Amino acid sequence: MRYIPAYVLTQASLLSIASASPAPTAFANNVAPPDPVITPSPVEHSPSPIVGRDILSDVNSDVGNVLSDLGSGLPSWVASGVPNFFQGFPTGDAVVSSLGLDSSDLKALPTNVLNIDPYANWTNSGWNVRFHGNVYKQPNTSVSKLNDLADIFLVNTSISDLPKSQQAQARNLTAEIFVVQQPKVAVNTIHLKPAASQGSSGQPGGGGSSNTTGGTQDVTLPYNTTVEGDFDAFVPIKSNGLTAGNETSAIQRLDTHVEGASIGNSTAYLVPPTGLTIISDIDDILRVTKIYQPEQGLLNSFARPFTPWENMPGIYRNWSISLPDTHFHYLTTTPEQVTRNYMEFIYANYPGGSFDTRPLNFSDVSATLSIRKFLLQKIFETFPERKFVLVADTSNSDAMRDYPKMATDFPNQVQCIFLRNTSATDSGDKFPYDTSGFKGINQSKYMFFLNSADLTNLDIANGHCYNQSIPQNLTFGYQGLPLGAGHTPTSVNGSANHTGSASGLLTKESAGAQGLLAFVAAMLTATLMF
């Protein structure tokens, strides 16, 4: 009998309700390092408290009470959105165990570096680049073993049933997941030089980019990696011909390469203190994921080619032209292990930009529990004079909570909020979403939209973010709760509520108790087995 990890069984149970050249090793550091931390940006800031939500503990506590809840609503974690099936990946010792590696096998493996595209800010002391990523070893896993491991994630199908191209993608992504992170090691020297164009857009250089002529140098990170192999630190760099941040409005770019790592490349974006930054989620807004249908979401993420949603590449290309000197930042809470797939997709379809994904380790517990808010606050506080446009979709519960909170906490920095209403455009999205955070926010600052074309003819530069041809009819609270709970859906095209032309929201008749009871049965089975 094949062993199925608990984290996969939990993912599978969601389907009841939703259908759900070798590089040298890193230099050793014989001096005991300080505890690894994610360094703050070199600006003054006082982060506000973060209230975290533990989905797994919510599930465990709700299983025993859910039958009595049928008359009044859903368990809290369901009402808050869909649990991310891209969670709970094995790391470190769990990977060593899964692949049957011994210490000699591990020692012989080359060391690789995931070097995530960073942003840099300007202070009176000069430019500071936020280098972040992960140091790991990639085991030599056989095709047959990768097939077995991929089958764990491909719920209700097998890798042998997929087309050859999709089999290859599934194996590649599985191999990216089953890596061995390298704890408490020094990251090799990082080489910097002026960058060429990165990413597609309507402008040379990928949009908002100047002709970078300086910056060539080598830098060393101040800390060793964390216990999960992560590194994240702002590092001052020398000017060496770079333009000062207070003398330009354009983005300067530097190629960054970790010494000895064949795939340790990235592009650093040197962002001036003032200007416009577009912070964009990726799943179900820039690419078709269907995260709210776990079975389809898994196939779209593990096997099928990443596909843009509607004409969002055209929208972003137009923004890169019509909004000069714009900085694009892609923030997704997808775990670090699959970052490269997302970066390659963005490079092929959207303007180049800096990246944030879900790190494997934090010294800040609250950041672990509320990662999107942590990363949003970090970039807002790093650039206190910049304006931000926030883009996501309604199936993303943390964006629905954190985006309006940023508008409240940083009212002079949030320029626009754009949210695709997935429940109104995809009948497969049967999960509620909460609009209560938008109460009190000026309608001109946000818009719930149906199609990518709704984002045309907006005056974003001047903060006019609402296309008045797209009715909102917004009520503030949970939308589309089953069993009559929450606010009644309103049949208004483009509304934040459900539209009359699709059947995306749960109702008493369409899903209600039947789907919920099926889910509870699956969760009880998983709980009893483990």
C-alpha positions as CSV (number, residue, x, y, z in Angstrom):
1,M,0.0,0.0,0.0
2,R,1.4,3.4,-1.0
3,Y,1.9,5.8,1.8
4,I,0.0,9.1,1.3
5,P,1.1,12.0,3.5
6,A,-1.5,13.6,5.7
7,Y,-1.0,17.0,3.9
8,V,-2.1,15.4,0.7
9,L,-5.0,13.5,2.2
10,T,-6.3,16.8,3.5
11,Q,-6.0,18.3,0.1
12,A,-7.9,15.4,-1.4
13,S,-10.7,15.7,1.1
14,L,-11.5,19.1,-0.3
15,L,-12.8,17.5,-3.5
16,S,-15.9,16.4,-1.6
17,I,-17.2,19.9,-1.4
18,A,-15.6,21.5,-4.4
19,S,-16.4,18.8,-7.1
20,A,-11.3,19.8,-4.9
21,S,25.9,21.6,-14.6
22,P,26.4,20.9,-11.0
23,A,27.2,24.0,-8.8
24,P,29.6,24.0,-5.9
25,T,28.2,23.9,-2.4
26,A,27.6,27.0,-0.5
27,F,30.6,28.2,1.5
28,A,30.6,26.9,5.1
29,N,30.7,29.4,7.8
30,N,32.6,28.2,10.9
31,V,31.6,31.2,13.0
32,A,28.4,30.7,14.8
33,P,26.0,33.2,13.1
34,P,23.3,35.2,14.9
35,D,19.8,33.8,14.6
36,P,18.6,34.3,11.0
37,V,16.0,37.0,10.6
38,I,14.2,38.6,7.8
39,T,15.7,42.1,8.0
40,P,13.5,45.2,8.0
41,S,13.8,47.7,5.2
42,P,16.1,50.6,6.0
43,V,13.3,53.0,6.7
44,E,11.5,53.9,9.9
45,H,8.3,52.0,10.5
46,S,6.1,50.6,13.2
47,P,4.1,47.6,11.8
48,S,0.6,47.3,13.2
49,P,-0.4,44.0,14.9
50,I,-1.3,41.1,12.7
51,V,-4.1,38.8,13.6
52,G,-3.5,35.3,12.1
53,R,-5.9,32.6,11.2
54,D,-4.8,28.9,11.5
55,I,-6.9,27.1,8.9
56,L,-6.0,23.6,10.1
57,S,-6.9,24.2,13.7
58,D,-10.1,25.8,12.6
59,V,-11.0,22.7,10.6
60,N,-10.2,20.4,13.5
61,S,-12.3,22.5,15.9
62,D,-15.2,22.8,13.5
63,V,-15.6,19.1,12.6
64,G,-17.2,18.3,15.9
65,N,-19.6,21.1,15.7
66,V,-20.5,21.4,12.1
67,L,-23.7,19.3,12.2
68,S,-25.2,21.7,14.7
69,D,-24.0,24.6,12.6
70,L,-26.0,23.6,9.5
71,G,-28.9,25.8,10.6
72,S,-26.9,28.9,11.0
73,G,-24.0,28.9,8.6
74,L,-20.6,27.5,7.6
75,P,-17.5,26.7,9.6
76,S,-15.5,29.9,9.9
77,W,-12.6,28.8,7.6
78,V,-15.0,27.9,4.8
79,A,-16.7,31.2,5.1
80,S,-13.3,32.9,4.8
81,G,-12.4,31.2,1.5
82,V,-10.8,28.2,0.0
83,P,-7.8,26.5,1.8
84,N,-4.8,26.7,-0.5
85,F,-4.0,23.3,-1.9
86,F,-0.5,24.6,-2.5
87,Q,0.4,24.2,1.2
88,G,2.0,21.6,3.5
89,F,4.8,20.6,1.0
90,P,7.5,18.4,2.6
91,T,10.8,20.0,3.4
92,G,14.2,19.0,4.8
93,D,14.1,15.7,6.6
94,A,10.7,14.8,5.2
95,V,12.1,14.9,1.7
96,V,15.2,12.9,2.7
97,S,12.9,10.3,4.2
98,S,10.5,10.3,1.2
99,L,13.4,9.8,-1.3
100,G,15.3,7.3,0.9
101,L,18.5,9.5,0.9
102,D,21.3,8.9,3.3
103,S,23.9,11.4,4.5
104,S,26.5,10.5,1.9
105,D,23.9,10.9,-0.9
106,L,23.0,14.3,0.4
107,K,26.6,15.5,0.8
108,A,27.4,14.5,-2.8
109,L,24.6,16.6,-4.3
110,P,25.4,20.1,-5.7
111,T,23.9,23.1,-4.0
112,N,21.5,25.3,-5.9
113,V,20.0,28.8,-5.1
114,L,16.5,30.1,-5.7
115,N,17.3,33.8,-6.2
116,I,14.0,35.6,-6.3
117,D,13.7,38.9,-8.2
118,P,14.2,41.7,-5.5
119,Y,13.2,45.3,-5.2
120,A,15.6,48.0,-3.9
121,N,14.8,51.3,-2.2
122,W,16.8,54.6,-1.9
123,T,17.8,56.3,1.3
124,N,20.2,59.0,2.1
125,S,22.9,56.3,2.4
126,G,22.2,55.0,-1.1
127,W,20.5,52.0,-2.7
128,N,19.5,48.9,-0.6
129,V,18.6,45.7,-2.3
130,R,16.3,43.2,-0.6
131,F,17.9,39.8,-1.6
132,H,15.7,36.9,-0.8
133,G,15.4,33.2,-1.8
134,N,16.4,29.7,-0.7
135,V,19.5,27.5,-0.7
136,Y,18.8,23.9,-1.5
137,K,20.0,20.6,-2.9
138,Q,18.2,18.9,-5.8
139,P,18.2,15.0,-5.4
140,N,18.7,12.9,-8.5
141,T,15.2,11.4,-8.5
142,S,14.3,8.7,-11.0
143,V,11.4,9.2,-13.5
144,S,9.5,6.3,-11.9
145,K,9.9,7.8,-8.4
146,L,8.8,11.2,-9.7
147,N,5.8,9.6,-11.3
148,D,4.8,8.0,-8.0
149,L,5.2,11.3,-6.1
150,A,3.3,13.3,-8.8
151,D,0.4,10.9,-8.5
152,I,0.0,11.9,-4.9
153,F,-0.9,15.5,-6.0
154,L,-2.9,14.5,-9.1
155,V,-6.1,13.7,-7.3
156,N,-8.7,11.6,-9.2
157,T,-6.3,11.0,-12.1
158,S,-2.8,9.5,-12.7
159,I,0.3,10.9,-14.4
160,S,0.0,8.0,-16.9
161,D,-3.3,9.3,-18.1
162,L,-1.9,12.8,-18.9
163,P,-0.5,13.8,-22.3
164,K,3.3,13.5,-22.6
165,S,3.9,17.2,-22.3
166,Q,1.8,17.4,-19.1
167,Q,3.6,14.4,-17.7
168,A,6.9,16.2,-18.1
169,Q,5.5,19.3,-16.4
170,A,4.1,17.3,-13.5
171,R,7.5,15.6,-13.0
172,N,9.4,18.9,-13.2
173,L,7.1,20.6,-10.6
174,T,7.2,17.5,-8.3
175,A,11.0,17.6,-8.5
176,E,10.9,21.3,-7.5
177,I,8.9,20.4,-4.4
178,F,11.1,17.5,-3.3
179,V,14.3,19.4,-2.7
180,V,16.4,19.5,0.5
181,Q,16.8,23.0,1.9
182,Q,20.2,23.9,3.4
183,P,20.0,25.3,6.9
184,K,22.4,27.8,8.4
185,V,24.8,28.1,5.5
186,A,26.4,31.2,4.0
187,V,25.1,32.3,0.6
188,N,27.9,32.6,-2.0
189,T,28.9,36.0,-3.2
190,I,26.3,37.7,-5.4
191,H,27.5,39.4,-8.5
192,L,25.7,42.5,-9.8
193,K,25.8,44.1,-13.3
194,P,23.5,46.3,-15.4
195,A,20.6,44.3,-16.8
196,A,19.1,44.0,-20.2
197,S,15.4,43.8,-20.8
198,Q,13.4,41.4,-18.7
199,G,9.7,40.6,-19.2
200,S,7.3,41.6,-22.0
201,S,5.6,44.9,-22.3
202,G,5.0,47.7,-24.8
203,Q,8.3,49.4,-24.0
204,P,12.0,48.5,-24.3
205,G,13.2,47.2,-21.0
206,G,9.9,45.8,-20.0
207,G,8.1,48.9,-18.9
208,G,9.2,51.6,-16.6
209,S,12.9,50.8,-17.0
210,S,15.7,53.1,-17.8
211,N,19.0,52.3,-19.5
212,T,21.0,51.2,-16.5
213,T,24.7,51.9,-16.9
214,G,26.3,51.3,-13.5
215,G,26.2,49.1,-10.4
216,T,28.7,46.4,-11.3
217,Q,30.0,45.0,-8.0
218,D,30.0,41.9,-5.6
219,V,28.0,41.8,-2.4
220,T,27.9,39.4,0.6
221,L,24.8,38.7,2.6
222,P,25.1,39.5,6.4
223,Y,23.4,36.3,7.6
224,N,23.4,32.6,7.0
225,T,20.2,30.9,5.9
226,T,17.4,30.1,8.2
227,V,16.6,26.5,9.4
228,E,14.6,26.1,6.2
229,G,17.3,27.4,3.9
230,D,15.8,30.8,3.4
231,F,17.6,34.1,3.2
232,D,16.0,37.6,3.2
233,A,18.0,40.8,3.9
234,F,18.3,44.3,2.7
235,V,21.9,44.9,1.7
236,P,23.4,48.4,0.9
237,I,25.2,48.5,-2.5
238,K,27.7,51.0,-3.9
239,S,26.6,53.4,-6.5
240,N,29.3,52.6,-9.1
241,G,27.6,54.7,-11.7
242,L,24.0,54.1,-10.8
243,T,21.6,57.1,-10.8
244,A,20.6,58.3,-7.3
245,G,17.0,57.4,-6.5
246,N,16.1,61.1,-5.7
247,E,17.4,62.1,-9.2
248,T,15.2,59.9,-11.4
249,S,11.7,58.5,-11.6
250,A,12.7,55.5,-13.7
251,I,13.3,52.0,-12.6
252,Q,17.0,50.8,-12.9
253,R,17.7,47.1,-13.2
254,L,20.6,45.0,-12.2
255,D,21.3,41.3,-13.1
256,T,22.1,39.4,-9.9
257,H,23.9,36.0,-9.9
258,V,24.9,33.9,-7.0
259,E,28.5,32.6,-7.5
260,G,28.8,29.0,-8.6
261,A,25.0,28.4,-9.0
262,S,24.0,27.6,-12.5
263,I,20.4,28.7,-11.9
264,G,21.0,31.4,-9.2
265,N,20.0,34.4,-11.4
266,S,17.5,37.2,-10.9
267,T,16.8,40.8,-11.8
268,A,16.9,43.5,-9.1
269,Y,14.5,46.5,-9.6
270,L,15.9,49.7,-8.1
271,V,12.7,51.7,-7.3
272,P,12.7,55.4,-6.7
273,P,11.0,56.8,-3.5
274,T,8.1,58.3,-5.4
275,G,5.9,56.9,-8.2
276,L,3.4,54.2,-8.8
277,T,3.8,50.5,-7.9
278,I,1.3,47.8,-9.1
279,I,1.1,44.9,-6.7
280,S,-0.6,42.0,-8.4
281,D,-1.7,38.5,-7.3
282,I,-1.3,35.9,-10.0
283,D,-3.7,33.0,-9.6
284,D,-7.1,33.5,-11.1
285,I,-6.3,37.1,-12.0
286,L,-3.2,36.8,-14.3
287,R,-3.5,33.1,-15.0
288,V,-6.3,30.5,-15.1
289,T,-5.9,28.5,-12.0
290,K,-9.4,27.7,-10.6
291,I,-8.1,27.5,-7.1
292,Y,-11.7,27.3,-5.9
293,Q,-12.1,23.9,-7.8
294,P,-9.2,21.9,-6.2
295,E,-9.2,19.1,-8.8
296,Q,-9.0,21.6,-11.7
297,G,-6.6,23.8,-9.7
298,L,-4.2,20.9,-9.1
299,L,-4.2,20.0,-12.8
300,N,-3.8,23.6,-13.9
301,S,-0.9,24.0,-11.5
302,F,0.9,20.7,-11.7
303,A,0.3,19.5,-15.3
304,R,-1.3,21.9,-17.7
305,P,0.6,24.9,-19.2
306,F,0.1,28.1,-17.4
307,T,-2.5,30.1,-19.3
308,P,-3.2,33.9,-19.0
309,W,-6.7,34.9,-18.0
310,E,-8.5,36.8,-20.8
311,N,-6.5,39.8,-22.0
312,M,-4.7,40.6,-18.8
313,P,-1.3,40.6,-20.6
314,G,-2.7,43.4,-22.9
315,I,-4.0,45.3,-19.9
316,Y,-0.7,45.2,-18.1
317,R,1.2,46.0,-21.3
318,N,-1.0,49.1,-21.7
319,W,-0.4,50.1,-18.1
320,S,3.4,49.8,-18.7
321,I,3.1,52.3,-21.6
322,S,0.4,54.7,-20.3
323,L,1.8,54.9,-16.8
324,P,5.5,55.7,-17.3
325,D,8.0,54.6,-14.7
326,T,5.6,52.1,-13.1
327,H,7.1,49.4,-10.9
328,F,5.4,46.0,-11.1
329,H,5.5,43.7,-8.1
330,Y,4.1,40.2,-8.2
331,L,3.0,39.0,-4.8
332,T,1.6,35.5,-4.5
333,T,1.3,33.3,-1.4
334,T,2.3,30.2,-3.4
335,P,5.1,28.4,-1.6
336,E,8.6,29.1,-2.5
337,Q,9.3,25.7,-4.0
338,V,7.2,26.5,-7.1
339,T,8.3,30.1,-7.6
340,R,10.3,29.5,-10.8
341,N,7.2,28.3,-12.6
342,Y,5.4,31.5,-11.7
343,M,8.4,33.7,-12.6
344,E,8.8,32.1,-16.0
345,F,5.1,32.6,-16.7
346,I,5.3,36.3,-15.8
347,Y,8.5,36.8,-17.9
348,A,6.7,35.3,-21.0
349,N,3.4,37.3,-20.6
350,Y,3.7,40.3,-18.4
351,P,6.0,43.3,-17.7
352,G,9.0,42.3,-15.7
353,G,8.9,43.0,-12.0
354,S,10.0,42.0,-8.5
355,F,8.5,39.0,-6.7
356,D,7.3,37.9,-3.3
357,T,6.2,34.3,-2.5
358,R,5.6,32.4,0.7
359,P,8.9,31.8,2.5
360,L,9.4,28.5,4.3
361,N,10.5,30.0,7.6
362,F,9.8,33.1,9.7
363,S,11.2,34.4,12.9
364,D,7.9,36.3,13.2
365,V,5.0,34.0,14.1
366,S,2.4,36.5,13.1
367,A,4.0,36.8,9.7
368,T,3.6,33.1,9.2
369,L,-0.1,33.2,10.0
370,S,-0.8,36.3,7.8
371,I,1.8,36.2,5.1
372,R,0.1,38.5,2.5
373,K,-0.4,41.2,5.0
374,F,3.2,40.9,6.2
375,L,4.6,41.2,2.7
376,L,2.2,44.1,1.8
377,Q,3.3,46.0,4.9
378,K,6.9,45.4,4.1
379,I,6.7,47.0,0.7
380,F,4.4,49.8,1.8
381,E,6.8,50.7,4.7
382,T,9.8,50.4,2.4
383,F,8.4,52.9,0.0
384,P,6.3,55.3,2.2
385,E,6.0,58.0,-0.5
386,R,4.9,55.7,-3.4
387,K,1.3,55.0,-4.5
388,F,0.1,51.5,-4.9
389,V,-2.5,49.7,-7.1
390,L,-3.6,46.4,-5.7
391,V,-5.0,43.7,-8.0
392,A,-6.5,40.3,-7.1
393,D,-9.8,38.3,-7.2
394,T,-12.7,37.6,-4.8
395,S,-11.8,33.9,-4.3
396,N,-8.6,35.1,-2.5
397,S,-9.8,35.5,1.0
398,D,-6.7,37.1,2.4
399,A,-6.6,39.7,-0.4
400,M,-10.3,40.4,0.3
401,R,-9.3,41.1,3.9
402,D,-5.8,42.6,3.5
403,Y,-6.4,44.9,0.5
404,P,-9.1,47.1,2.2
405,K,-7.1,47.0,5.4
406,M,-4.1,48.5,3.6
407,A,-6.4,51.3,2.3
408,T,-7.5,52.0,5.9
409,D,-4.0,51.8,7.4
410,F,-2.2,53.5,4.5
411,P,-4.9,55.8,3.1
412,N,-2.5,58.1,1.3
413,Q,-0.7,55.2,-0.4
414,V,-3.4,53.1,-1.8
415,Q,-4.3,54.5,-5.2
416,C,-6.6,51.8,-6.5
417,I,-8.0,48.3,-5.7
418,F,-9.1,46.0,-8.5
419,L,-10.8,42.7,-7.8
420,R,-12.1,40.2,-10.3
421,N,-15.4,38.8,-9.2
422,T,-14.7,35.1,-9.8
423,S,-18.1,34.0,-8.4
424,A,-19.9,36.1,-11.1
425,T,-17.7,34.9,-13.9
426,D,-17.0,31.3,-13.1
427,S,-19.9,29.0,-12.1
428,G,-17.3,26.7,-10.4
429,D,-16.6,29.2,-7.7
430,K,-19.1,28.3,-5.0
431,F,-17.3,29.8,-2.0
432,P,-18.4,32.9,-0.2
433,Y,-16.3,36.1,0.1
434,D,-16.4,39.0,2.5
435,T,-16.8,42.6,1.3
436,S,-17.1,44.1,4.8
437,G,-13.6,45.6,4.7
438,F,-14.7,48.0,1.9
439,K,-17.2,49.8,4.0
440,G,-16.1,53.4,4.4
441,I,-13.7,53.3,1.5
442,N,-14.4,55.8,-1.3
443,Q,-15.9,54.0,-4.3
444,S,-13.6,55.9,-6.7
445,K,-10.7,53.9,-5.1
446,Y,-11.9,50.4,-5.9
447,M,-13.8,48.3,-8.4
448,F,-15.1,44.7,-8.6
449,F,-15.0,43.7,-12.2
450,L,-16.1,40.8,-14.5
451,N,-13.8,41.0,-17.5
452,S,-10.3,42.3,-18.3
453,A,-11.9,44.9,-20.6
454,D,-13.5,46.5,-17.6
455,L,-10.0,47.8,-16.7
456,T,-9.7,50.0,-19.8
457,N,-10.3,53.7,-19.9
458,L,-9.5,54.4,-16.3
459,D,-7.6,57.4,-15.0
460,I,-5.4,55.4,-12.6
461,A,-2.7,58.1,-12.4
462,N,-5.2,60.5,-10.8
463,G,-6.9,57.9,-8.6
464,H,-10.1,57.5,-10.6
465,C,-10.3,53.7,-10.5
466,Y,-14.0,53.0,-10.9
467,N,-15.5,52.3,-14.3
468,Q,-19.0,53.6,-13.9
469,S,-20.4,51.3,-16.6
470,I,-19.7,48.4,-14.2
471,P,-22.4,48.6,-11.5
472,Q,-21.3,47.6,-8.1
473,N,-24.4,47.5,-5.9
474,L,-22.1,46.6,-3.0
475,T,-23.4,45.3,0.3
476,F,-20.9,44.9,3.1
477,G,-20.6,41.4,4.5
478,Y,-20.4,37.8,3.4
479,Q,-21.7,37.3,-0.1
480,G,-23.2,34.0,-1.2
481,L,-23.4,32.0,2.0
482,P,-25.5,28.8,1.8
483,L,-28.6,28.1,3.9
484,G,-29.8,31.6,3.6
485,A,-27.0,33.1,5.7
486,G,-25.3,36.4,4.9
487,H,-26.4,38.9,2.3
488,T,-28.8,37.9,-0.5
489,P,-27.1,37.9,-3.9
490,T,-28.2,40.7,-6.2
491,S,-28.8,40.3,-9.9
492,V,-26.8,43.2,-11.1
493,N,-24.2,42.8,-13.8
494,G,-20.7,43.7,-12.5
495,S,-21.9,43.8,-8.9
496,A,-19.7,42.6,-6.1
497,N,-22.6,40.3,-5.5
498,H,-23.5,37.4,-7.7
499,T,-24.9,38.1,-11.1
500,G,-28.1,36.6,-12.6
501,S,-26.3,35.1,-15.6
502,A,-24.1,32.6,-13.7
503,S,-24.7,30.2,-10.9
504,G,-21.5,30.5,-9.0
505,L,-22.6,31.0,-5.4
506,L,-23.8,28.3,-3.0
507,T,-27.5,28.3,-2.2
508,K,-29.6,26.1,0.0
509,E,-30.9,24.3,-3.1
510,S,-27.7,24.0,-5.1
511,A,-25.2,22.9,-2.5
512,G,-26.1,23.5,1.1
513,A,-26.1,20.6,3.5
514,Q,-25.3,17.9,1.0
515,G,-21.9,19.3,0.0
516,L,-21.1,20.3,3.6
517,L,-21.9,16.9,5.0
518,A,-19.8,15.2,2.3
519,F,-16.9,17.4,3.3
520,V,-17.4,16.7,7.0
521,A,-17.4,13.0,6.3
522,A,-14.1,13.3,4.4
523,M,-12.5,15.4,7.2
524,L,-13.7,13.0,9.9
525,T,-12.1,10.1,7.9
526,A,-8.8,12.0,7.6
527,T,-8.9,12.9,11.3
528,L,-9.5,9.3,12.4
529,M,-6.8,7.9,10.1
530,F,-4.1,10.2,11.5
